[in-house]
Amino acid sequence: MRTGLSWRDGNCARLLENGEEFFARAFEAIDAAREEILLETFILFEDAVGRELHGRLAAAARRGVRVDVLVDGYGSPRFSPDFLAGLAEAGVRLRTFDPHRTLLGLRLHIFRRMHRKLLVVDGRVAFCGGINFSADHLDSFGPRSKQDYSVELAGPVAADIRAFVADGVASRADAGGHAPAAGGAQAALALRDNHRHSTGIERVYREAIRAARSEIVIANAYFFPGYGFLRDLRHAARRGVKVTLIVQGEPDMPIAMIAARSLYRDLLREGVCIHEYGRRPFHGKVALIDDDWATVGSSNLDPLSLSLNLEANVFIRDRDFNAELRARLERLRRRHCRTIEADGLPARAGWPLPGPLLYHVLRRFPAWAGLLPAHAQKVVVLAPCGDTSPPDGADDSRMADA
């Protein structure tokens, strides 16, 4: 493949499903930290999960661990003074990416968000996926809780993730750049940014789809990719690859389901199997190809993620991980999904555009979206920890460009 990925040998990859599995492992790693905790998350809410994270991060900082947290200004719009003071007093530095004031209570800066979900502890264990630090990733939240995935990584790829996250924390001491081998998986970090890697994650997906031999399974919350991506899927199905999509059937954003459904007829015509997950909102961003390729990350397959947001996915070559992900998705499909049949589709699948115009939009939209203003986003320190942090409002060129 010509993706330019830095594949690392010697990794251990562990699939984590939903908040129950992810929070348990993430909190265990935080509690065991000895030197450094680096965390980037789109959403940190001041709910039961956010308060538990707050307590564990503060406890780590008090025992001498360097703790730096970055949240997105759109996804995590405000914190109480007590929440911020508790972190600052313990020595945690909390920063926010591109904060803006609301207009009549509305958050309008939806474009070019820091959508990554990365956690690295001591440069040796890392987590990457779609799960935010909020209680709506727990089944106990109720029928609107989210179905989602993350991956826990140990080995050299954890050091790669640490190096990327630490690059945005230039004032902090270096914790080294090597993690010992921990397993037999190959793994690589891929980023989507608004500069050098503007198509990085999509390019890895498409090259893997074009190389697929027998099977493609994509489970993605917001499925509305561009024309080229859809063409690659259709061509794979035509040459005999079994192509399966799992998408939302009970969406948290109805427009996402309307957009995805507008694609169904042409995909079904080519033999693509489509299933809508209906137990609760689907928030996953995972895929597998054949028996030796998989990805878990923050990137949806829609214009926001593929053309605007700052995203991170991990790509994994490991038969055992692939088999585990396949088994989890197959169980999800059997228990909670509805299979879409062509003869059950409405005439226009709920989308107001005629077919030719729709595909013109699909072909051009990623490029059009990329023309939206790429203002210099700011990273603002909300809870300073007393070190040499950049002043409030300082530019963070890594976040704007990386």
C-alpha positions in Angstrom: 0.0 0.0 0.0 1.1 3.6 -0.7 -0.4 5.2 2.3 2.8 6.3 3.9 1.8 4.7 7.2 4.5 3.9 9.7 3.6 0.3 10.5 5.1 -0.9 13.8 5.6 -4.5 14.7 5.3 -5.9 18.2 2.1 -4.5 19.5 -0.8 -5.8 21.6 -4.3 -4.6 20.6 -7.3 -5.1 22.8 -10.8 -4.3 21.5 -13.0 -2.4 24.0 -16.8 -2.1 23.5 -18.8 0.7 25.0 -18.1 2.7 28.1 -18.3 -0.3 30.5 -15.1 -1.8 29.0 -13.4 1.4 28.0 -13.7 3.4 31.2 -12.6 0.4 33.3 -9.4 0.0 31.4 -8.7 3.7 30.9 -9.2 4.4 34.6 -7.0 1.5 35.6 -4.2 2.8 33.3 -4.6 6.3 34.8 -4.4 4.9 38.4 -1.2 3.1 37.5 0.5 6.1 35.8 4.0 6.9 37.2 5.2 9.7 34.9 2.7 11.2 32.4 -0.9 11.2 31.3 -1.8 12.8 28.0 -5.5 13.0 27.1 -7.3 14.4 24.1 -11.1 14.1 23.9 -13.8 15.7 21.9 -16.3 15.6 24.8 -15.7 15.8 28.5 -18.9 16.3 30.4 -19.2 17.2 34.1 -21.4 14.1 34.7 -20.7 10.9 36.6 -18.0 9.8 34.2 -16.4 13.2 33.9 -16.3 13.6 37.7 -14.7 10.2 38.1 -12.1 11.1 35.5 -11.6 14.4 37.3 -10.9 12.6 40.6 -8.5 10.1 39.1 -6.5 12.7 37.1 -6.3 14.9 40.2 -5.0 12.0 42.3 -2.4 11.2 39.7 -1.2 14.8 39.5 -0.9 14.9 43.3 1.4 11.9 43.3 3.7 13.6 40.9 2.4 12.5 37.5 2.4 15.1 34.7 -1.2 15.4 33.5 -2.3 17.3 30.4 -5.8 17.3 29.0 -7.1 18.8 25.8 -10.8 19.1 25.1 -12.7 20.6 22.1 -14.4 23.9 22.6 -17.5 22.8 20.7 -17.8 19.3 22.2 -17.0 20.4 25.8 -18.3 24.0 25.9 -18.2 24.8 29.6 -17.1 23.7 33.1 -18.0 24.9 36.5 -15.5 27.0 38.5 -15.1 24.2 41.1 -14.4 21.6 38.4 -11.6 23.8 36.9 -10.2 24.8 40.3 -10.0 21.2 41.5 -7.8 20.3 38.5 -5.6 23.4 38.7 -5.0 22.9 42.4 -4.0 19.3 41.9 -1.6 20.3 39.1 -3.6 19.1 36.0 -3.4 21.4 33.0 -6.7 21.5 31.1 -6.8 23.2 27.7 -9.6 23.7 25.3 -9.3 23.7 21.5 -10.9 26.7 19.6 -13.4 27.9 22.2 -16.1 30.3 21.1 -18.9 32.2 22.9 -22.5 31.0 22.2 -24.9 33.1 20.2 -28.4 33.0 21.8 -27.4 29.8 23.5 -26.2 28.1 20.2 -22.8 26.8 19.5 -22.0 27.8 15.9 -18.4 26.7 15.4 -19.2 23.2 14.2 -16.5 23.1 11.5 -12.9 22.0 12.0 -13.3 20.5 15.5 -10.7 18.6 17.5 -12.6 15.3 17.3 -9.8 12.9 18.4 -10.1 10.6 21.4 -6.6 9.6 22.5 -5.2 8.7 25.9 -1.5 7.8 26.5 -0.1 6.8 29.8 3.7 6.8 30.4 4.2 6.4 26.7 3.6 2.7 27.0 -0.2 2.2 26.9 -2.5 4.1 24.6 -6.2 4.2 23.8 -7.8 5.3 20.5 -11.4 5.2 19.4 -14.8 6.9 19.3 -15.7 6.9 23.0 -15.8 10.2 24.8 -15.6 10.8 28.6 -19.4 11.1 29.2 -22.0 9.0 30.8 -24.0 8.5 27.6 -21.5 5.8 26.6 -22.9 3.6 29.5 -25.9 1.3 29.1 -27.2 2.6 32.4 -27.8 6.0 30.7 -30.9 4.5 29.0 -32.2 4.1 25.5 -30.1 7.0 24.2 -26.8 5.6 25.3 -24.3 5.0 22.5 -22.9 1.9 21.0 -19.2 2.4 20.4 -15.7 1.0 20.4 -12.1 1.8 21.4 -8.8 -0.1 21.3 -6.2 -0.4 24.0 -2.7 -0.6 22.6 0.7 -1.5 24.1 3.9 -1.6 22.2 5.8 0.7 19.8 2.6 2.3 18.3 1.8 3.6 21.8 5.0 5.6 21.6 4.0 6.9 18.2 0.7 8.1 19.7 2.5 9.6 22.6 4.9 11.5 20.3 2.0 13.0 18.4 0.1 14.1 21.4 3.1 15.4 23.3 4.1 17.5 20.3 1.2 19.8 21.2 2.5 20.0 24.8 5.9 21.5 24.0 6.3 23.0 27.5 6.3 19.5 29.1 9.4 17.3 29.7 10.0 14.5 27.3 9.0 11.1 28.5 11.0 9.2 25.9 10.0 7.9 22.5 10.2 4.1 22.7 7.9 1.4 24.0 9.0 -2.2 24.2 7.4 -4.9 22.1 4.2 -6.3 23.7 2.6 -8.6 21.2 2.5 -9.8 17.6 0.2 -7.2 16.0 1.3 -4.6 13.4 -0.3 -1.2 14.0 -0.1 2.3 12.7 -1.6 5.7 13.6 -3.3 7.7 10.9 -4.4 11.3 11.3 -6.7 13.7 9.4 -5.8 17.3 9.6 -6.2 20.5 7.6 -2.6 20.6 6.2 -0.3 17.7 5.4 -2.7 14.9 6.1 -6.0 16.2 4.9 -7.0 12.9 3.3 -4.9 10.6 5.4 -7.5 8.3 6.9 -9.7 8.2 3.8 -6.7 7.2 1.7 -5.9 4.3 4.0 -9.5 3.1 3.9 -9.7 3.3 0.1 -6.4 1.5 -0.6 -7.5 -1.3 1.7 -10.9 -1.5 0.0 -9.3 -1.7 -3.4 -7.0 -4.5 -2.2 -9.8 -6.5 -0.5 -10.0 -10.2 -1.5 -13.0 -11.6 0.2 -14.7 -9.4 2.8 -15.3 -5.8 3.8 -17.3 -4.9 7.0 -17.7 -1.2 7.8 -19.6 -0.2 10.9 -19.8 3.6 11.0 -22.2 6.0 12.7 -22.3 8.8 10.0 -21.9 7.2 6.6 -22.0 9.7 3.8 -18.6 9.4 2.0 -17.6 11.0 -1.3 -18.0 9.6 -4.7 -14.6 7.9 -4.9 -15.1 6.0 -1.7 -18.5 4.7 -2.8 -17.1 3.8 -6.2 -14.4 1.7 -4.5 -17.1 -0.1 -2.5 -19.2 -0.8 -5.5 -16.2 -2.1 -7.5 -15.3 -4.4 -4.6 -18.8 -5.9 -4.6 -18.7 -6.3 -8.3 -15.5 -8.4 -8.2 -17.1 -10.7 -5.6 -16.0 -9.2 -2.3 -18.7 -9.5 0.4 -19.3 -5.9 1.4 -21.4 -5.3 4.6 -22.4 -1.9 6.1 -23.7 -1.4 9.6 -25.2 2.1 10.0 -27.5 3.9 12.3 -31.2 2.9 12.6 -31.9 5.0 15.7 -29.8 8.0 15.1 -28.9 10.8 17.5 -29.0 13.1 14.5 -31.8 12.2 12.1 -30.1 14.0 9.2 -27.3 11.4 9.4 -29.8 8.6 8.7 -31.5 10.5 5.9 -28.1 11.1 4.2 -27.0 7.4 4.5 -30.4 6.1 3.2 -30.0 8.2 0.1 -27.1 5.9 -0.9 -28.8 2.6 -0.2 -30.4 1.9 -3.6 -27.2 2.1 -5.7 -25.2 0.2 -3.1 -27.8 -2.6 -2.9 -28.0 -2.8 -6.7 -24.3 -3.7 -6.7 -24.7 -6.4 -4.0 -23.7 -4.5 -0.9 -25.4 -5.8 2.3 -26.8 -3.0 4.5 -27.9 -3.3 8.1 -29.4 -0.6 10.4 -28.6 -0.9 14.1 -31.8 -0.2 16.0 -31.3 -0.8 19.8 -29.8 2.6 20.5 -27.8 5.3 18.7 -24.8 3.8 16.9 -21.6 5.8 17.4 -18.9 3.4 16.2 -16.2 4.0 13.7 -14.7 0.6 13.0 -14.0 -1.6 10.0 -12.4 -4.9 9.0 -11.1 -6.2 5.7 -10.4 -9.9 5.0 -8.9 -11.6 8.0 -5.9 -9.4 8.7 -6.8 -5.7 8.6 -8.9 -3.6 10.9 -9.4 0.0 12.1 -10.7 1.7 15.2 -10.8 5.4 15.6 -12.7 8.7 15.8 -13.3 9.3 12.1 -16.8 9.0 10.7 -17.2 8.5 7.0 -18.9 11.8 6.3 -17.8 15.2 5.1 -17.1 16.6 8.6 -14.7 13.8 9.5 -13.2 13.3 6.0 -12.8 17.0 5.1 -12.9 19.2 8.2 -12.4 17.6 11.7 -9.1 16.7 13.3 -9.3 12.9 13.6 -7.2 9.9 14.6 -7.6 6.2 13.7 -5.4 3.2 14.5 -5.0 0.6 11.8 -4.2 -3.0 12.9 -2.9 -6.1 11.1 -3.6 -9.0 13.4 -5.8 -12.1 12.8 -6.9 -12.4 16.4 -8.0 -8.8 16.7 -9.7 -9.0 13.4 -11.6 -12.2 14.5 -12.6 -10.5 17.7 -14.0 -7.5 15.9 -15.8 -9.6 13.4 -17.4 -11.7 16.2 -18.6 -8.6 18.0 -20.0 -7.0 14.9 -21.7 -10.2 13.8 -23.3 -10.5 17.2 -24.5 -6.9 16.9 -25.9 -7.6 13.5 -27.8 -10.8 14.5 -29.3 -9.3 17.7 -30.0 -5.7 17.0 -29.9 -4.9 13.3 -32.5 -4.8 10.5 -31.5 -5.9 7.1 -32.3 -3.4 4.3 -34.0 -4.8 1.2 -34.2 -3.0 -2.1 -37.9 -3.6 -2.5 -38.6 -1.9 0.8 -37.0 1.4 0.0 -39.1 4.5 -0.8 -38.8 5.9 -4.2 -36.2 8.6 -3.3 -35.1 7.2 0.1 -36.1 10.4 1.9 -33.6 12.7 0.1 -34.8 15.6 -1.9 -32.1 15.5 -4.7 -32.5 13.6 -7.9 -29.9 10.9 -8.5 -27.5 12.7 -10.9 -27.4 15.9 -8.8 -26.9 13.9 -5.6 -23.8 12.1 -7.1 -22.5 15.5 -8.4 -22.7 16.7 -4.8 -21.0 13.6 -3.5 -18.2 13.9 -6.0 -17.5 17.5 -5.2 -18.6 18.0 -1.6 -15.3 17.1 0.2 -13.5 19.6 -1.9 -16.2 22.2 -1.3 -16.1 21.6 2.4 -12.4 22.0 2.5 -12.8 25.6 1.2 -14.6 26.6 4.4 -12.6 29.1 6.4 -9.6 27.5 8.0 -9.1 30.1 10.7 -6.2 29.8 13.1 -7.7 27.9 15.9 -6.7 28.7 19.5 -5.8 26.5 22.4 -6.8 28.2 25.6 -5.5 27.0 29.0 -8.5 26.7 31.4 -6.8 25.1 34.3 -3.1 26.1 34.4 -0.8 23.8 36.4 1.9 26.3 37.2 4.4 25.3 34.6 5.5 27.3 31.5 2.2 26.9 29.7 1.5 29.1 26.7 -0.5 32.2 27.6 -4.3 32.1 27.2 -5.3 32.5 23.5 -1.9 31.3 22.2 -1.9 29.7 18.7 -1.2 26.0 18.6 0.1 25.5 15.1 0.1 21.7 15.6 -3.6 21.7 16.3 -4.4 24.1 13.4 -2.2 22.2 10.9 -1.8 18.7 12.4 
